[in-house]
Amino acid sequence: MESMKDKAAIVGVGYTPQGKVPGRSSMSFHVEAARNAIKDAGLKIGQVDGLLMQPPMAAMGDFMVAPAYLAQKLGLRVRFMAAHDVWGASAGCMAQHAAWAVVHGLADYVVCTYGENALSGISEYGTALNGGGEYGMFGAVAGYALAARRGIHELGTGPETWKEIAMAVRKWANLNPAARYHDRPMSYEDYYNSRLVVEPFRLFDICLISDGGRAFIVTTAERAKDCKKKPVYIMGMGQDHSATNVPQATHLAGPIGAKVSGEEAYKMAGITRGDIDACEIYDCFTYTVEMTLSGYGFFALGEGKDFLKAERLAPGGDFPINTSGGQLSEAYFQGFTALIEAIVQLRGEAGKRQLGAVTKTKAPEIILVSHNGGVMQTHSTLILRR
């Protein structure tokens, strides 16, 4: 693969209200997030000539959420456009495809968007994810529960490890006013007392469902110099997709796509895992975080219990992860949650949760971002730098 190191940068991010936001369509979140990202970058609508969007997951009443309609609502005339759905890996894949587009002249500025009314709207959110209905299995939680059971059997993992992840991300959420669980500290007792949803997962092992949207803008490193905000450069990227659903899967106890996609990203960036200052990991489930970090080489399969301690992962620790609270404790916007938090951290705009002196951690120069889709069936990796 052609090296794309530092050839493209992310120059704008867009937020919307999030959590439970009644009366909003998925399209309205796409539109608002895109407009806010364009404004954040200091661009005019007419300068944006590329659009990638991730459609909502079968939200009733939003079947017309498509890139052409979004472009029309934004007032864009684009020369690079697509609906882009690699499940939870989409944000990272979109950033990669947008980078290739701007570097090779297919567009100057590409806005990438996500929006969904999954909490307030009538939705089939994840209900039939990845098949398995013929086996009496319905939904992502059941699929990941089977994966986690395999992990318990092969690796000896379980709640003793996962509680540390849940605790750490909650501590970050407690520093983020926009997070769902901002005002709800969590103890180990709270974790163990939370209800079992699908064994072995308790409530706090499972990501949130959220209304809202996010967006970001990619351009060339050269054009980025003229934008309003400090650029965040894409050092490395990679993808790996097993594309095999749970009943046929052999990857459920690792290695998952993080291994190959991470190796590609490290190679392009010209760094090793020792150069990473923080990780923003796709945390649809606590077990996913364990498998992803193992795939990236931070510890061997089955050694998560010794590595993953809340005091290391939380504010003040030497290995910070998911500094917004992640999908477990902030909000669920597929891979956009992790990616945009990495950008905000590298721009130094994270407020009370900012890495560095504020949280008694290392000031970040390089952040690794993971994206995972299906039941660990798709994976993309980005390595970003300030």
N, C-alpha and C positions, 0 to 999 in steps of 0.2 A: 504494500500500500504506500502511496505517496505520503511523505511526511507533511503533515499540516501544522507542525509545531509553530505556535505563535503567529500564524498567518491570519487568524481570525480572532475577533474579540466580541464579548457581549457588552453592550453599551447602554442598555435600558431595561428596567424591570417594571412590571405593572401589577398592582394588587387590586382587589375589590373587597367589599365587606365579606366576611366569612363566618362560618359556623352554621347557624340556622337563620336563613334570610328568606322569609316567606314572600310569595308573590312575584318571584323573579324567574325568568326563563334561563335555560342554559346559554342561549345565544346572548342574552343581555350581559352575562358575566364575561363571555368572550370579548364582546365589544368594549366593555368598560376596562378590562385588563389591558387590551391592546392599545386603547387610547392613552391610558396612563403610562404604559411603557414607552410609547412614542414621545409623550411629553417629558418623561424622565430622561430620555436620551437627548432632548433639545432639538428634536426633528420636527419637520412639518409633514403633514399627511402625504403630500405629493412626493416626498423623498423616499417613501417606503414603497418598494416595488417587488417585494417577495412576501409570501404568506404561507405558513404552515399551521394547521390547526389539528388538534386531537378531538375528534367527535365525542360526545357524551356516550355513556354506556347504556344505550337503549332507554333513555328517559322518555316516558310517555309525553306526547305533546311537543317533543323537540326533534322530530324526525327530519325537519328541514334545516337542521344545523349542519351547514356545509360551507366549504371555503368560499365558494362564489357568492353566497348570500352574505357571509361575513365581510368580504371585500366590498360588496355593494353598500352595506350598512356603514362601513368605515369611510367610504368615499375613496377607496383605493383603485388604481388601475395597475395591475401587477403583471410581471412577465415570468414569474416563478411562483407556482401555487400547487398545493396538494392537501388532501386530508391524510393525516399520518397517524396510524394506530398500530403500535407494537405493544399494546397494553401498557403496563406500568413502566416499560423501558422507553416509551415514546419520547419523553422530554430529552433524554440524552441522544437518542437517534435523530430527533429533529435538530438539535444543536449541531450534530455532525453534518447532516445533510445541508443545513443552512450555511455552515462554514464552507463546504465544498462549493455551494452555489455562488457565494460572494467572491471566493478566491478565483473561481474560474469564469467570472463575469456574467453569470446568469441573473444576478440581481446585485443591487448595491446595499440594501438594507432589508433584512428578512425578519418579520415579526412572527413569533411562534406563540400560540395561544392554547389555553385550556379553560373550560368553564362547564359547570354542571350544577343543577339544582337537586342533587342526589338526596339531600336530607329532607327538604321541604316538598319536593316534587313527588309525583307518583313515578316510582322507578323500579326497574328490574335489576337493580344495582348488584351485579355479581351473582345473580341467582343461578344462572346456568353456566357459569364460567368453566371452560375446559372440558365439557362433557362429563361423563360419569353417571348421568342420570339413570342409565340402564343398570347401574349397580346400586341404586338407591342413595346416591351421593349427590347433594345439591349445594352449590355455592362454594365460594373461595375458602371460607372458614373450614369446611369439611375437607377440602383438598389439602390445605396446609396442615390440618390436624393429622391427616394420614402421613404427610411428609415428616412432621415432627415425631410421630410415633416411630417412624423408621429411624430417625435420628436418635431417639432414646434407645432403640434396640442396638444400633450399630456403634454409636458414639458415646453412649452413656450420658447424654445431655439431658436437660429437663428444666423444671421450674427453678432449681437452685442456681442455674446459670441465667435463665431468662429474667428472673426478678431483678437482677443487677442492671440489665438493659432498660427495663421499664422504669426503674427508680432513677436512673441517670437522665433519661430524656425528660422525665417529669420535672426534675430539678432545673433543667434548661427552660422548660415551659413556664415555670414559676417566675422566670425573669423576662418573659415575653408577654406584654399586655394583650397581644392579639390572639394568644393561644387559648384553646378551648379550656384547658386545665390550668390556666394562669394562677387562679386563686385557690387551687386544691393541691396542697402538698400530699405526698404519698409516703407511707412507711412500708416496711416489709410486711407488717401485719395487714395493712390495707390490701397489699397485693394478694396475699394468701386468702384473705377473706372475700375477695371479689369472686363473683359467681363463675362457675364453669360454663362456658358457652358450648364448645365442642371439645371434649376431652382430647388432649391434655391442656387446651388453652383456656385460661381465665380471661375475664373481661379486659384486663390491662395488658394482655399479650397481643391484643388485636387493635388494628388501626381504627381511627374514627371514620365516620361518614360525614361529609361537609358540603354545604352550599358554598359557591364562590368561584373565583377564577384567578388565574395568574398568566403572565405573559413576559417574554423577553425578546430582545432584538439583537441580531447578529450582523456584523459587518466586517470588513477587512481591518487588519491592524492599522493600516495607513489611514483609512477614513475615521477610525475610532479616535484618533488624536483630535479631531475637530468636534467631537460630541461633548455634550454638557457635563457628563459624569466621567469619573475615572474608569478607563477600560479594564475589563477582566479578560485575560488572554487564555485561549484554549491551547494548552501545552500538549495534551495527549488525548487520544480517543480510541475506543475499541468496542466491538460488539461480539456476542456469541449467543446463539439461540438453539437450545436443545429441541424446542418445538414439540415436545412429547408430553401428553397429558398424564395425569396421575396413574390411571390403570395400566399404562404401558411404560411408565417412567423407570429409569435406573439411576437417576441423578438426585433423588430426594434427600440422601444423606451426604451429598457432595461427591466430587466437586461440581458446583453449579457454574453458570456462565461467567461469574466473576473471575474465574481463573484465567480463561483465555482472553476475555475482553480486557482484564486488568493487565495481563502481560503485554498485550498490544499497546495499551495506553502508556505503561511505564516505558516501553521501548521507544515510542514516538517522542515522549517528553524528555527522554535521556536521563531519567532519575530512577531511584529505587524506592521501595516503601519507606525506608528510613528518612526520606526527604519530605514525607507528607506531614503537614502540621495539624491537620484535622480531617475528619471524614464526615460527609453528609450521606448517610446510608438509607436506601429505600427500606423503610421499616413498616411494611404492611403487617408483619408479625415479628415478635421478638426472635423467633427461630430464624427468620430470614436474615436478620442482622448477624447472627452467629455464623450462618453459612456463608454470607457475603464476605465478612472480614476474614474468614478462613480462606476463601477462594482468592482473596487479594494477597495472601501470604503472611498476614500478621501473626497467625498461629496455625499449627497443624490441625487437621480434622480431629475432633475429640478433645482438644486442649482449650476450648473456650472457657471452661469453668475457672481455670487458673488465670487467664488473660482478662476476662470481662468482669471487672469489679467496678461498682458504681463510682467509687472515689476516683478511679482513673478516667472514667468516661464523662463525668459530670463537671460542673464549674469547679475550677481549682485543680483538675486532674491533668495528667500528662498526655492523655489520648482522648481529646474531646470528640464526641460524636453528636450529630443531630441537634445542633445548638439552638434551633427554634422551638424544640419540643418534638419535632418530627411529626410523622403521620400518627404516631401513637398518642401524642399529647398536645400537638398544635392544631393541625388540620390536614385533611387528606385531599391532595390535588395531584394524585399520582406522582410521577417523578418531578413535577414542578415544585413541590414542597422543598425537596432537598436541593435542587439546582439553584433556585432563587435565594435560598438561605446562604449558600456558598458565595454567591455574588455579593450579597449584602455584607457578609463578613469580610470579604476581600476588599470591599470599598470602605470598610470601617464605619458602617452605618447601622450597626445592630444594637446600639444603645446599651442597656444594662446587661445584655447577654454578649456583648462584643468580646471576642477573643483578644487576649492581651492583658494589660494591667487591670482592666475593669473586672475581669473574672479570674484573675491570678492564673492565667494560662499563657502560652506562647503566642505572641502576635503572629497571625498567619501570613505566610508568603505563598504557600501551595496547599490547595485543598482537593481531596479526591471525592468525587460524587458518583454514587451508584444508582442504577435504575434497574428494576426487576419487574417482570410481567408474567401474568398467568400464575401457575404454581411453579415458580422458578423455571419457566420455559423460555423466557426472553431476557436478555441482559445487555445493558450498555454502560460504558464507563467514560467519564470525563475527568481529566486532570486540569485544574484551573490555577492560574497564578495572578497575583496583583500586578 
